[in-house]
Amino acid sequence: MDFSKLDPSKKDEVMDQVKQQLALANAQELLQKISEKCFKKCITKPGTTLDSSEQRCVAMCMDRYMDSWNLVSRTFSNRLQKEAGRLS
Amino acid sequence: MSYDTGFGASSFGKPPPSSFGAPPPGGQGQVDSEMKSFLEMESQKAQLQQQIHKLNDVCWDLCVDKPREKMDGRTETCLCNCVDRFVDTSLLVAGRFQNLINKHQ
C-alpha cells in the first residue's frame, strides 16, 4: 500500500482501522485467556450443566482477571518507565 | 459486579501525544513519515499489550488462589512483586547472556 498517495481523510480512516483492529485483537486475547483461566479455576468436575455456583465463580473470576490485568499493566508500565529513566 | 473492561489503551496512562494530530503542511514525504511513526507507535503498543498478557498469565497462576468478591491486598502485593521480579529476572538473564557473548568474542 502506498501511503504517500493517501489523502488526509483517507489516512485518518486507515489509522482508525489500525487502532480498531489492534483493540479487537487485544480484546480477543483477553477473552481467550479469561475462558481458559476461569475454566481451570471454576470447573473442576464438569457436570451435565454449568451449575449456578460455577457460574458465580466464573463471573467473579472474570472480574478478578481484569483487575489483575490492569494491576499488572500499571506495574509493568511503571517499571519500564523507571528502567528507561535509568538508561538516559 | 461490573464488567467494566478498563483494559483499553487508557489503562496505560496517557495515549501517545498526538504529534501527528494536525497534518503537517503538504509534502508527500511528510505524509509518509507521519504514517510510519504512527505504525511504529501502534506496533510498540501492541507488543506491550502482548507482554502484559503473558505476564498476567504467569502471575495469575502464581498469585491468585480462588477468585473472591474482591482482590485482597495480599494478592495485589504478590502480583506487583511478580511483575517486578520477572523484569529483574529478564534483566539478569540478559546481562549474563551479554557477558557470555563478550567472553566468546
N, CA and C atoms of all chains as a GROMACS GRO file, in nm:
protein
  579
    1MET      N    1   0.083  -0.120   0.000
    1MET     CA    2   0.000   0.000   0.000
    1MET      C    3   0.087   0.125   0.000
    2ASP      N    4   0.058   0.218  -0.089
    2ASP     CA    5   0.137   0.339  -0.095
    2ASP      C    6   0.071   0.449  -0.013
    3PHE      N    7   0.122   0.470   0.107
    3PHE     CA    8   0.060   0.568   0.196
    3PHE      C    9   0.077   0.711   0.148
    4SER      N   10   0.179   0.734   0.068
    4SER     CA   11   0.205   0.871   0.027
    4SER      C   12   0.097   0.922  -0.068
    5LYS      N   13   0.019   0.828  -0.125
    5LYS     CA   14  -0.086   0.868  -0.218
    5LYS      C   15  -0.219   0.891  -0.148
    6LEU      N   16  -0.223   0.864  -0.017
    6LEU     CA   17  -0.350   0.878   0.054
    6LEU      C   18  -0.380   1.024   0.083
    7ASP      N   19  -0.505   1.062   0.059
    7ASP     CA   20  -0.539   1.197   0.103
    7ASP      C   21  -0.568   1.192   0.253
    8PRO      N   22  -0.557   1.307   0.320
    8PRO     CA   23  -0.562   1.309   0.466
    8PRO      C   24  -0.683   1.239   0.528
    9SER      N   25  -0.801   1.254   0.466
    9SER     CA   26  -0.918   1.191   0.528
    9SER      C   27  -0.908   1.039   0.519
   10LYS      N   28  -0.854   0.994   0.406
   10LYS     CA   29  -0.834   0.850   0.386
   10LYS      C   30  -0.733   0.798   0.488
   11LYS      N   31  -0.633   0.880   0.512
   11LYS     CA   32  -0.528   0.839   0.605
   11LYS      C   33  -0.584   0.823   0.747
   12ASP      N   34  -0.666   0.918   0.788
   12ASP     CA   35  -0.730   0.907   0.919
   12ASP      C   36  -0.810   0.778   0.929
   13GLU      N   37  -0.875   0.745   0.818
   13GLU     CA   38  -0.956   0.624   0.815
   13GLU      C   39  -0.867   0.501   0.838
   14VAL      N   40  -0.755   0.499   0.767
   14VAL     CA   41  -0.662   0.385   0.782
   14VAL      C   42  -0.611   0.377   0.925
   15MET      N   43  -0.576   0.491   0.983
   15MET     CA   44  -0.527   0.493   1.121
   15MET      C   45  -0.633   0.441   1.217
   16ASP      N   46  -0.756   0.486   1.197
   16ASP     CA   47  -0.864   0.438   1.282
   16ASP      C   48  -0.880   0.287   1.271
   17GLN      N   49  -0.871   0.238   1.148
   17GLN     CA   50  -0.884   0.094   1.127
   17GLN      C   51  -0.775   0.016   1.198
   18VAL      N   52  -0.654   0.068   1.189
   18VAL     CA   53  -0.542   0.002   1.256
   18VAL      C   54  -0.568  -0.004   1.406
   19LYS      N   55  -0.610   0.109   1.462
   19LYS     CA   56  -0.638   0.114   1.605
   19LYS      C   57  -0.749   0.017   1.644
   20GLN      N   58  -0.853   0.018   1.564
   20GLN     CA   59  -0.966  -0.071   1.594
   20GLN      C   60  -0.926  -0.216   1.591
   21GLN      N   61  -0.847  -0.252   1.490
   21GLN     CA   62  -0.808  -0.392   1.478
   21GLN      C   63  -0.718  -0.435   1.592
   22LEU      N   64  -0.630  -0.345   1.635
   22LEU     CA   65  -0.545  -0.379   1.749
   22LEU      C   66  -0.628  -0.393   1.876
   23ALA      N   67  -0.725  -0.304   1.893
   23ALA     CA   68  -0.811  -0.314   2.011
   23ALA      C   69  -0.889  -0.444   2.008
   24LEU      N   70  -0.934  -0.483   1.891
   24LEU     CA   71  -1.009  -0.608   1.877
   24LEU      C   72  -0.920  -0.727   1.910
   25ALA      N   73  -0.798  -0.726   1.859
   25ALA     CA   74  -0.705  -0.836   1.886
   25ALA      C   75  -0.677  -0.846   2.035
   26ASN      N   76  -0.663  -0.730   2.099
   26ASN     CA   77  -0.638  -0.726   2.243
   26ASN      C   78  -0.757  -0.786   2.320
   27ALA      N   79  -0.876  -0.747   2.280
   27ALA     CA   80  -0.996  -0.798   2.348
   27ALA      C   81  -1.010  -0.948   2.328
   28GLN      N   82  -0.980  -0.995   2.207
   28GLN     CA   83  -0.989  -1.138   2.180
   28GLN      C   84  -0.891  -1.218   2.264
   29GLU      N   85  -0.770  -1.164   2.275
   29GLU     CA   86  -0.668  -1.231   2.357
   29GLU      C   87  -0.714  -1.240   2.502
   30LEU      N   88  -0.768  -1.128   2.552
   30LEU     CA   89  -0.816  -1.125   2.689
   30LEU      C   90  -0.929  -1.226   2.711
   31LEU      N   91  -1.020  -1.228   2.617
   31LEU     CA   92  -1.134  -1.319   2.625
   31LEU      C   93  -1.089  -1.464   2.631
   32GLN      N   94  -0.994  -1.494   2.545
   32GLN     CA   95  -0.944  -1.631   2.538
   32GLN      C   96  -0.874  -1.671   2.667
   33LYS      N   97  -0.792  -1.580   2.720
   33LYS     CA   98  -0.722  -1.606   2.846
   33LYS      C   99  -0.822  -1.627   2.959
   34ILE      N  100  -0.923  -1.539   2.965
   34ILE     CA  101  -1.021  -1.549   3.073
   34ILE      C  102  -1.094  -1.683   3.068
   35SER      N  103  -1.136  -1.723   2.950
   35SER     CA  104  -1.205  -1.852   2.937
   35SER      C  105  -1.117  -1.965   2.987
   36GLU      N  106  -0.994  -1.962   2.944
   36GLU     CA  107  -0.902  -2.069   2.980
   36GLU      C  108  -0.875  -2.071   3.131
   37LYS      N  109  -0.838  -1.954   3.186
   37LYS     CA  110  -0.802  -1.946   3.328
   37LYS      C  111  -0.922  -1.975   3.418
   38CYS      N  112  -1.037  -1.920   3.382
   38CYS     CA  113  -1.153  -1.934   3.471
   38CYS      C  114  -1.217  -2.073   3.459
   39PHE      N  115  -1.204  -2.132   3.345
   39PHE     CA  116  -1.248  -2.272   3.332
   39PHE      C  117  -1.165  -2.357   3.428
   40LYS      N  118  -1.036  -2.335   3.426
   40LYS     CA  119  -0.945  -2.411   3.510
   40LYS      C  120  -0.976  -2.392   3.659
   41LYS      N  121  -1.004  -2.266   3.697
   41LYS     CA  122  -1.028  -2.236   3.838
   41LYS      C  123  -1.166  -2.282   3.885
   42CYS      N  124  -1.265  -2.272   3.798
   42CYS     CA  125  -1.403  -2.288   3.845
   42CYS      C  126  -1.470  -2.421   3.810
   43ILE      N  127  -1.427  -2.483   3.703
   43ILE     CA  128  -1.492  -2.609   3.666
   43ILE      C  129  -1.393  -2.722   3.691
   44THR      N  130  -1.404  -2.777   3.811
   44THR     CA  131  -1.308  -2.880   3.846
   44THR      C  132  -1.360  -3.019   3.808
   45LYS      N  133  -1.493  -3.034   3.821
   45LYS     CA  134  -1.555  -3.158   3.777
   45LYS      C  135  -1.670  -3.125   3.684
   46PRO      N  136  -1.649  -3.127   3.553
   46PRO     CA  137  -1.756  -3.088   3.461
   46PRO      C  138  -1.879  -3.177   3.476
   47GLY      N  139  -1.993  -3.116   3.510
   47GLY     CA  140  -2.116  -3.194   3.522
   47GLY      C  141  -2.200  -3.181   3.396
   48THR      N  142  -2.328  -3.212   3.407
   48THR     CA  143  -2.413  -3.209   3.287
   48THR      C  144  -2.454  -3.066   3.249
   49THR      N  145  -2.450  -2.975   3.346
   49THR     CA  146  -2.474  -2.834   3.316
   49THR      C  147  -2.370  -2.749   3.387
   50LEU      N  148  -2.366  -2.620   3.350
   50LEU     CA  149  -2.283  -2.526   3.423
   50LEU      C  150  -2.368  -2.478   3.541
   51ASP      N  151  -2.346  -2.534   3.660
   51ASP     CA  152  -2.437  -2.500   3.770
   51ASP      C  153  -2.413  -2.360   3.823
   52SER      N  154  -2.507  -2.317   3.911
   52SER     CA  155  -2.506  -2.176   3.948
   52SER      C  156  -2.381  -2.135   4.026
   53SER      N  157  -2.327  -2.228   4.105
   53SER     CA  158  -2.206  -2.189   4.179
   53SER      C  159  -2.088  -2.177   4.082
   54GLU      N  160  -2.087  -2.259   3.980
   54GLU     CA  161  -1.982  -2.246   3.878
   54GLU      C  162  -1.997  -2.114   3.802
   55GLN      N  163  -2.123  -2.079   3.772
   55GLN     CA  164  -2.146  -1.953   3.701
   55GLN      C  165  -2.102  -1.834   3.785
   56ARG      N  166  -2.133  -1.840   3.916
   56ARG     CA  167  -2.090  -1.732   4.005
   56ARG      C  168  -1.939  -1.723   4.008
   57CYS      N  169  -1.877  -1.839   4.017
   57CYS     CA  170  -1.731  -1.844   4.021
   57CYS      C  171  -1.671  -1.784   3.894
   58VAL      N  172  -1.726  -1.819   3.780
   58VAL     CA  173  -1.674  -1.768   3.652
   58VAL      C  174  -1.689  -1.616   3.645
   59ALA      N  175  -1.806  -1.566   3.689
   59ALA     CA  176  -1.829  -1.422   3.685
   59ALA      C  177  -1.727  -1.348   3.773
   60MET      N  178  -1.705  -1.403   3.893
   60MET     CA  179  -1.610  -1.341   3.984
   60MET      C  180  -1.468  -1.350   3.929
   61CYS      N  181  -1.437  -1.466   3.876
   61CYS     CA  182  -1.305  -1.490   3.820
   61CYS      C  183  -1.274  -1.392   3.708
   62MET      N  184  -1.376  -1.368   3.625
   62MET     CA  185  -1.360  -1.276   3.513
   62MET      C  186  -1.328  -1.134   3.563
   63ASP      N  187  -1.402  -1.091   3.665
   63ASP     CA  188  -1.375  -0.959   3.723
   63ASP      C  189  -1.235  -0.950   3.782
   64ARG      N  190  -1.196  -1.056   3.853
   64ARG     CA  191  -1.064  -1.055   3.916
   64ARG      C  192  -0.954  -1.062   3.811
   65TYR      N  193  -0.978  -1.133   3.702
   65TYR     CA  194  -0.875  -1.141   3.598
   65TYR      C  195  -0.849  -1.004   3.537
   66MET      N  196  -0.958  -0.928   3.518
   66MET     CA  197  -0.941  -0.793   3.465
   66MET      C  198  -0.873  -0.701   3.565
   67ASP      N  199  -0.908  -0.715   3.693
   67ASP     CA  200  -0.836  -0.640   3.797
   67ASP      C  201  -0.687  -0.669   3.788
   68SER      N  202  -0.659  -0.798   3.780
   68SER     CA  203  -0.521  -0.842   3.775
   68SER      C  204  -0.450  -0.785   3.652
   69TRP      N  205  -0.519  -0.790   3.539
   69TRP     CA  206  -0.461  -0.739   3.414
   69TRP      C  207  -0.425  -0.592   3.428
   70ASN      N  208  -0.517  -0.516   3.485
   70ASN     CA  209  -0.492  -0.373   3.499
   70ASN      C  210  -0.378  -0.344   3.596
   71LEU      N  211  -0.372  -0.422   3.703
   71LEU     CA  212  -0.265  -0.403   3.801
   71LEU      C  213  -0.129  -0.439   3.740
   72VAL      N  214  -0.126  -0.552   3.671
   72VAL     CA  215  -0.002  -0.595   3.606
   72VAL      C  216   0.041  -0.492   3.502
   73SER      N  217  -0.056  -0.443   3.428
   73SER     CA  218  -0.028  -0.342   3.326
   73SER      C  219   0.034  -0.216   3.387
   74ARG      N  220  -0.026  -0.169   3.496
   74ARG     CA  221   0.024  -0.048   3.562
   74ARG      C  222   0.164  -0.071   3.618
   75THR      N  223   0.181  -0.185   3.688
   75THR     CA  224   0.311  -0.215   3.749
   75THR      C  225   0.420  -0.227   3.644
   76PHE      N  226   0.388  -0.296   3.536
   76PHE     CA  227   0.485  -0.318   3.429
   76PHE      C  228   0.522  -0.187   3.360
   77SER      N  229   0.421  -0.105   3.330
   77SER     CA  230   0.447   0.024   3.266
   77SER      C  231   0.534   0.113   3.354
   78ASN      N  232   0.503   0.116   3.484
   78ASN     CA  233   0.584   0.195   3.576
   78ASN      C  234   0.729   0.148   3.576
   79ARG      N  235   0.744   0.017   3.578
   79ARG     CA  236   0.879  -0.039   3.582
   79ARG      C  237   0.956  -0.005   3.454
   80LEU      N  238   0.887  -0.015   3.340
   80LEU     CA  239   0.951   0.018   3.213
   80LEU      C  240   0.997   0.162   3.212
   81GLN      N  241   0.912   0.251   3.264
   81GLN     CA  242   0.948   0.392   3.267
   81GLN      C  243   1.071   0.414   3.355
   82LYS      N  244   1.074   0.341   3.469
   82LYS     CA  245   1.186   0.355   3.561
   82LYS      C  246   1.315   0.308   3.492
   83GLU      N  247   1.305   0.194   3.424
   83GLU     CA  248   1.424   0.140   3.356
   83GLU      C  249   1.469   0.233   3.244
   84ALA      N  250   1.372   0.291   3.173
   84ALA     CA  251   1.406   0.383   3.065
   84ALA      C  252   1.476   0.506   3.120
   85GLY      N  253   1.431   0.553   3.238
   85GLY     CA  254   1.492   0.668   3.302
   85GLY      C  255   1.634   0.638   3.345
   86ARG      N  256   1.659   0.514   3.384
   86ARG     CA  257   1.792   0.474   3.427
   86ARG      C  258   1.891   0.475   3.310
   87LEU      N  259   1.838   0.443   3.193
   87LEU     CA  260   1.925   0.438   3.075
   87LEU      C  261   1.966   0.576   3.027
   88SER      N  262   1.872   0.670   3.036
   88SER     CA  263   1.901   0.801   2.978
   88SER      C  264   1.978   0.891   3.075
   89MET      N  265  -2.120  -0.603   4.068
   89MET     CA  266  -2.019  -0.667   3.984
   89MET      C  267  -2.024  -0.609   3.843
   90SER      N  268  -1.927  -0.534   3.807
   90SER     CA  269  -1.933  -0.472   3.674
   90SER      C  270  -1.837  -0.542   3.580
   91TYR      N  271  -1.874  -0.542   3.456
   91TYR     CA  272  -1.783  -0.595   3.355
   91TYR      C  273  -1.710  -0.481   3.288
   92ASP      N  274  -1.676  -0.385   3.368
   92ASP     CA  275  -1.604  -0.270   3.315
   92ASP      C  276  -1.470  -0.314   3.260
   93THR      N  277  -1.459  -0.314   3.130
   93THR     CA  278  -1.334  -0.358   3.069
   93THR      C  279  -1.238  -0.242   3.058
   94GLY      N  280  -1.181  -0.209   3.170
   94GLY     CA  281  -1.089  -0.096   3.168
   94GLY      C  282  -0.952  -0.135   3.119
   95PHE      N  283  -0.948  -0.212   3.013
   95PHE     CA  284  -0.818  -0.262   2.970
   95PHE      C  285  -0.769  -0.194   2.845
   96GLY      N  286  -0.841  -0.094   2.799
   96GLY     CA  287  -0.803  -0.027   2.674
   96GLY      C  288  -0.674   0.051   2.689
   97ALA      N  289  -0.644   0.122   2.585
   97ALA     CA  290  -0.520   0.199   2.582
   97ALA      C  291  -0.515   0.295   2.701
   98SER      N  292  -0.632   0.333   2.752
   98SER     CA  293  -0.636   0.432   2.859
   98SER      C  294  -0.569   0.382   2.985
   99SER      N  295  -0.568   0.248   3.007
   99SER     CA  296  -0.509   0.199   3.130
   99SER      C  297  -0.357   0.203   3.125
  100PHE      N  298  -0.300   0.243   3.015
  100PHE     CA  299  -0.156   0.263   3.012
  100PHE      C  300  -0.121   0.407   3.044
  101GLY      N  301  -0.212   0.476   3.112
  101GLY     CA  302  -0.184   0.615   3.139
  101GLY      C  303  -0.217   0.695   3.016
  102LYS      N  304  -0.122   0.768   2.967
  102LYS     CA  305  -0.153   0.857   2.858
  102LYS      C  306  -0.146   0.786   2.723
  103PRO      N  307  -0.242   0.813   2.637
  103PRO     CA  308  -0.223   0.772   2.499
  103PRO      C  309  -0.111   0.858   2.443
  104PRO      N  310  -0.039   0.805   2.344
  104PRO     CA  311   0.074   0.881   2.294
  104PRO      C  312   0.032   1.021   2.250
  105PRO      N  313   0.111   1.120   2.282
  105PRO     CA  314   0.076   1.256   2.242
  105PRO      C  315   0.061   1.263   2.091
  106SER      N  316  -0.047   1.322   2.046
  106SER     CA  317  -0.072   1.316   1.902
  106SER      C  318   0.011   1.422   1.831
  107SER      N  319   0.137   1.389   1.818
  107SER     CA  320   0.224   1.477   1.741
  107SER      C  321   0.180   1.474   1.596
  108PHE      N  322   0.103   1.369   1.565
  108PHE     CA  323   0.051   1.358   1.428
  108PHE      C  324  -0.095   1.400   1.422
  109GLY      N  325  -0.139   1.474   1.523
  109GLY     CA  326  -0.278   1.518   1.526
  109GLY      C  327  -0.310   1.607   1.408
  110ALA      N  328  -0.241   1.718   1.400
  110ALA     CA  329  -0.263   1.807   1.287
  110ALA      C  330  -0.168   1.772   1.175
  111PRO      N  331  -0.223   1.749   1.057
  111PRO     CA  332  -0.137   1.710   0.946
  111PRO      C  333  -0.040   1.823   0.911
  112PRO      N  334   0.087   1.788   0.891
  112PRO     CA  335   0.184   1.890   0.854
  112PRO      C  336   0.152   1.943   0.714
  113PRO      N  337   0.188   2.066   0.687
  113PRO     CA  338   0.154   2.124   0.557
  113PRO      C  339   0.215   2.046   0.442
  114GLY      N  340   0.129   1.994   0.358
  114GLY     CA  341   0.167   1.931   0.231
  114GLY      C  342   0.281   1.832   0.239
  115GLY      N  343   0.348   1.810   0.127
  115GLY     CA  344   0.467   1.728   0.126
  115GLY      C  345   0.438   1.581   0.140
  116GLN      N  346   0.462   1.504   0.036
  116GLN     CA  347   0.429   1.362   0.040
  116GLN      C  348   0.520   1.288   0.135
  117GLY      N  349   0.647   1.330   0.143
  117GLY     CA  350   0.740   1.264   0.233
  117GLY      C  351   0.692   1.274   0.376
  118GLN      N  352   0.634   1.388   0.410
  118GLN     CA  353   0.586   1.409   0.546
  118GLN      C  354   0.469   1.318   0.578
  119VAL      N  355   0.379   1.304   0.480
  119VAL     CA  356   0.265   1.215   0.500
  119VAL      C  357   0.317   1.075   0.529
  120ASP      N  358   0.416   1.038   0.451
  120ASP     CA  359   0.475   0.907   0.468
  120ASP      C  360   0.535   0.887   0.607
  121SER      N  361   0.613   0.983   0.651
  121SER     CA  362   0.681   0.967   0.779
  121SER      C  363   0.581   0.973   0.894
  122GLU      N  364   0.474   1.048   0.872
  122GLU     CA  365   0.370   1.053   0.974
  122GLU      C  366   0.307   0.914   0.991
  123MET      N  367   0.275   0.852   0.878
  123MET     CA  368   0.216   0.719   0.882
  123MET      C  369   0.315   0.620   0.941
  124LYS      N  370   0.440   0.638   0.906
  124LYS     CA  371   0.542   0.547   0.956
  124LYS      C  372   0.551   0.554   1.108
  125SER      N  373   0.557   0.675   1.161
  125SER     CA  374   0.571   0.686   1.307
  125SER      C  375   0.444   0.641   1.377
  126PHE      N  376   0.330   0.662   1.311
  126PHE     CA  377   0.205   0.612   1.369
  126PHE      C  378   0.208   0.460   1.380
  127LEU      N  379   0.250   0.396   1.271
  127LEU     CA  380   0.252   0.250   1.271
  127LEU      C  381   0.354   0.195   1.370
  128GLU      N  382   0.467   0.263   1.381
  128GLU     CA  383   0.568   0.219   1.478
  128GLU      C  384   0.512   0.227   1.620
  129MET      N  385   0.445   0.338   1.647
  129MET     CA  386   0.385   0.359   1.779
  129MET      C  387   0.281   0.252   1.810
  130GLU      N  388   0.195   0.225   1.713
  130GLU     CA  389   0.090   0.125   1.734
  130GLU      C  390   0.149  -0.014   1.751
  131SER      N  391   0.252  -0.040   1.675
  131SER     CA  392   0.316  -0.171   1.684
  131SER      C  393   0.382  -0.189   1.821
  132GLN      N  394   0.441  -0.082   1.872
  132GLN     CA  395   0.500  -0.089   2.005
  132GLN      C  396   0.394  -0.111   2.112
  133LYS      N  397   0.280  -0.044   2.093
  133LYS     CA  398   0.171  -0.058   2.188
  133LYS      C  399   0.120  -0.202   2.188
  134ALA      N  400   0.109  -0.259   2.067
  134ALA     CA  401   0.061  -0.397   2.055
  134ALA      C  402   0.159  -0.493   2.124
  135GLN      N  403   0.288  -0.467   2.106
  135GLN     CA  404   0.389  -0.552   2.169
  135GLN      C  405   0.381  -0.544   2.321
  136LEU      N  406   0.362  -0.421   2.369
  136LEU     CA  407   0.349  -0.401   2.513
  136LEU      C  408   0.229  -0.477   2.567
  137GLN      N  409   0.118  -0.467   2.498
  137GLN     CA  410  -0.002  -0.537   2.542
  137GLN      C  411   0.019  -0.688   2.542
  138GLN      N  412   0.090  -0.736   2.442
  138GLN     CA  413   0.120  -0.879   2.435
  138GLN      C  414   0.202  -0.923   2.555
  139GLN      N  415   0.300  -0.840   2.591
  139GLN     CA  416   0.383  -0.871   2.707
  139GLN      C  417   0.300  -0.873   2.835
  140ILE      N  418   0.206  -0.781   2.843
  140ILE     CA  419   0.122  -0.775   2.963
  140ILE      C  420   0.033  -0.899   2.972
  141HIS      N  421  -0.020  -0.943   2.857
  141HIS     CA  422  -0.100  -1.067   2.857
  141HIS      C  423  -0.017  -1.184   2.910
  142LYS      N  424   0.106  -1.191   2.863
  142LYS     CA  425   0.195  -1.300   2.904
  142LYS      C  426   0.226  -1.293   3.053
  143LEU      N  427   0.262  -1.173   3.098
  143LEU     CA  428   0.293  -1.152   3.240
  143LEU      C  429   0.174  -1.184   3.328
  144ASN      N  430   0.057  -1.137   3.287
  144ASN     CA  431  -0.062  -1.160   3.368
  144ASN      C  432  -0.093  -1.310   3.375
  145ASP      N  433  -0.072  -1.378   3.266
  145ASP     CA  434  -0.091  -1.523   3.260
  145ASP      C  435  -0.004  -1.591   3.367
  146VAL      N  436   0.125  -1.557   3.366
  146VAL     CA  437   0.220  -1.618   3.459
  146VAL      C  438   0.187  -1.580   3.604
  147CYS      N  439   0.166  -1.452   3.628
  147CYS     CA  440   0.147  -1.404   3.766
  147CYS      C  441   0.011  -1.445   3.823
  148TRP      N  442  -0.089  -1.454   3.739
  148TRP     CA  443  -0.221  -1.502   3.784
  148TRP      C  444  -0.207  -1.643   3.840
  149ASP      N  445  -0.138  -1.728   3.767
  149ASP     CA  446  -0.119  -1.866   3.814
  149ASP      C  447  -0.045  -1.871   3.946
  150LEU      N  448   0.052  -1.781   3.964
  150LEU     CA  449   0.132  -1.783   4.085
  150LEU      C  450   0.060  -1.720   4.205
  151CYS      N  451  -0.022  -1.619   4.179
  151CYS     CA  452  -0.071  -1.537   4.290
  151CYS      C  453  -0.219  -1.556   4.326
  152VAL      N  454  -0.300  -1.592   4.231
  152VAL     CA  455  -0.443  -1.595   4.259
  152VAL      C  456  -0.489  -1.737   4.290
  153ASP      N  457  -0.548  -1.750   4.409
  153ASP     CA  458  -0.594  -1.880   4.451
  153ASP      C  459  -0.736  -1.901   4.400
  154LYS      N  460  -0.836  -1.888   4.488
  154LYS     CA  461  -0.976  -1.896   4.443
  154LYS      C  462  -1.025  -1.755   4.417
  155PRO      N  463  -1.089  -1.729   4.305
  155PRO     CA  464  -1.140  -1.594   4.281
  155PRO      C  465  -1.241  -1.553   4.388
  156ARG      N  466  -1.219  -1.435   4.448
  156ARG     CA  467  -1.308  -1.386   4.554
  156ARG      C  468  -1.386  -1.265   4.508
  157GLU      N  469  -1.470  -1.217   4.603
  157GLU     CA  470  -1.552  -1.099   4.574
  157GLU      C  471  -1.467  -0.978   4.537
  158LYS      N  472  -1.356  -0.967   4.608
  158LYS     CA  473  -1.266  -0.854   4.582
  158LYS      C  474  -1.124  -0.904   4.578
  159MET      N  475  -1.041  -0.827   4.512
  159MET     CA  476  -0.900  -0.858   4.510
  159MET      C  477  -0.840  -0.818   4.645
  160ASP      N  478  -0.782  -0.914   4.720
  160ASP     CA  479  -0.730  -0.873   4.850
  160ASP      C  480  -0.587  -0.821   4.839
  161GLY      N  481  -0.546  -0.755   4.946
  161GLY     CA  482  -0.416  -0.687   4.946
  161GLY      C  483  -0.300  -0.781   4.923
  162ARG      N  484  -0.311  -0.901   4.980
  162ARG     CA  485  -0.201  -0.997   4.964
  162ARG      C  486  -0.181  -1.034   4.818
  163THR      N  487  -0.294  -1.057   4.751
  163THR     CA  488  -0.286  -1.093   4.610
  163THR      C  489  -0.228  -0.979   4.527
  164GLU      N  490  -0.271  -0.857   4.560
  164GLU     CA  491  -0.219  -0.742   4.486
  164GLU      C  492  -0.068  -0.728   4.504
  165THR      N  493  -0.022  -0.744   4.628
  165THR     CA  494   0.121  -0.736   4.654
  165THR      C  495   0.195  -0.843   4.576
  166CYS      N  496   0.138  -0.963   4.578
  166CYS     CA  497   0.200  -1.074   4.506
  166CYS      C  498   0.212  -1.043   4.357
  167LEU      N  499   0.105  -0.988   4.299
  167LEU     CA  500   0.106  -0.956   4.156
  167LEU      C  501   0.213  -0.852   4.123
  168CYS      N  502   0.220  -0.748   4.207
  168CYS     CA  503   0.321  -0.643   4.184
  168CYS      C  504   0.462  -0.700   4.196
  169ASN      N  505   0.485  -0.779   4.301
  169ASN     CA  506   0.616  -0.842   4.318
  169ASN      C  507   0.649  -0.933   4.201
  170CYS      N  508   0.549  -1.006   4.156
  170CYS     CA  509   0.568  -1.099   4.047
  170CYS      C  510   0.617  -1.026   3.921
  171VAL      N  511   0.552  -0.914   3.891
  171VAL     CA  512   0.592  -0.837   3.772
  171VAL      C  513   0.735  -0.785   3.788
  172ASP      N  514   0.764  -0.726   3.905
  172ASP     CA  515   0.897  -0.669   3.925
  172ASP      C  516   1.006  -0.776   3.924
  173ARG      N  517   0.978  -0.890   3.987
  173ARG     CA  518   1.080  -0.997   3.988
  173ARG      C  519   1.096  -1.057   3.849
  174PHE      N  520   0.990  -1.059   3.772
  174PHE     CA  521   1.002  -1.110   3.635
  174PHE      C  522   1.095  -1.019   3.554
  175VAL      N  523   1.076  -0.888   3.570
  175VAL     CA  524   1.164  -0.793   3.500
  175VAL      C  525   1.308  -0.808   3.548
  176ASP      N  526   1.325  -0.817   3.682
  176ASP     CA  527   1.459  -0.840   3.737
  176ASP      C  528   1.524  -0.962   3.673
  177THR      N  529   1.447  -1.069   3.665
  177THR     CA  530   1.499  -1.194   3.609
  177THR      C  531   1.539  -1.176   3.463
  178SER      N  532   1.453  -1.109   3.386
  178SER     CA  533   1.485  -1.084   3.245
  178SER      C  534   1.613  -1.005   3.232
  179LEU      N  535   1.628  -0.901   3.317
  179LEU     CA  536   1.748  -0.818   3.310
  179LEU      C  537   1.872  -0.896   3.349
  180LEU      N  538   1.858  -0.980   3.452
  180LEU     CA  539   1.970  -1.062   3.498
  180LEU      C  540   2.014  -1.159   3.388
  181VAL      N  541   1.916  -1.224   3.329
  181VAL     CA  542   1.947  -1.320   3.223
  181VAL      C  543   2.011  -1.248   3.104
  182ALA      N  544   1.955  -1.134   3.068
  182ALA     CA  545   2.011  -1.059   2.955
  182ALA      C  546   2.155  -1.017   2.984
  183GLY      N  547   2.180  -0.973   3.108
  183GLY     CA  548   2.314  -0.931   3.146
  183GLY      C  549   2.414  -1.045   3.140
  184ARG      N  550   2.374  -1.159   3.195
  184ARG     CA  551   2.465  -1.274   3.194
  184ARG      C  552   2.488  -1.324   3.052
  185PHE      N  553   2.383  -1.316   2.973
  185PHE     CA  554   2.394  -1.359   2.834
  185PHE      C  555   2.493  -1.270   2.758
  186GLN      N  556   2.482  -1.140   2.786
  186GLN     CA  557   2.575  -1.045   2.725
  186GLN      C  558   2.718  -1.076   2.764
  187ASN      N  559   2.738  -1.110   2.892
  187ASN     CA  560   2.872  -1.148   2.939
  187ASN      C  561   2.926  -1.269   2.863
  188LEU      N  562   2.838  -1.367   2.847
  188LEU     CA  563   2.878  -1.488   2.776
  188LEU      C  564   2.924  -1.456   2.635
  189ILE      N  565   2.845  -1.370   2.569
  189ILE     CA  566   2.880  -1.332   2.432
  189ILE      C  567   3.014  -1.261   2.430
  190ASN      N  568   3.032  -1.167   2.524
  190ASN     CA  569   3.159  -1.091   2.529
  190ASN      C  570   3.278  -1.185   2.549
  191LYS      N  571   3.261  -1.284   2.638
  191LYS     CA  572   3.370  -1.376   2.668
  191LYS      C  573   3.411  -1.456   2.545
  192HIS      N  574   3.311  -1.486   2.462
  192HIS     CA  575   3.341  -1.574   2.349
  192HIS      C  576   3.381  -1.498   2.224
  193GLN      N  577   3.398  -1.369   2.238
  193GLN     CA  578   3.437  -1.294   2.119
  193GLN      C  579   3.588  -1.281   2.109
   0.00000   0.00000   0.00000
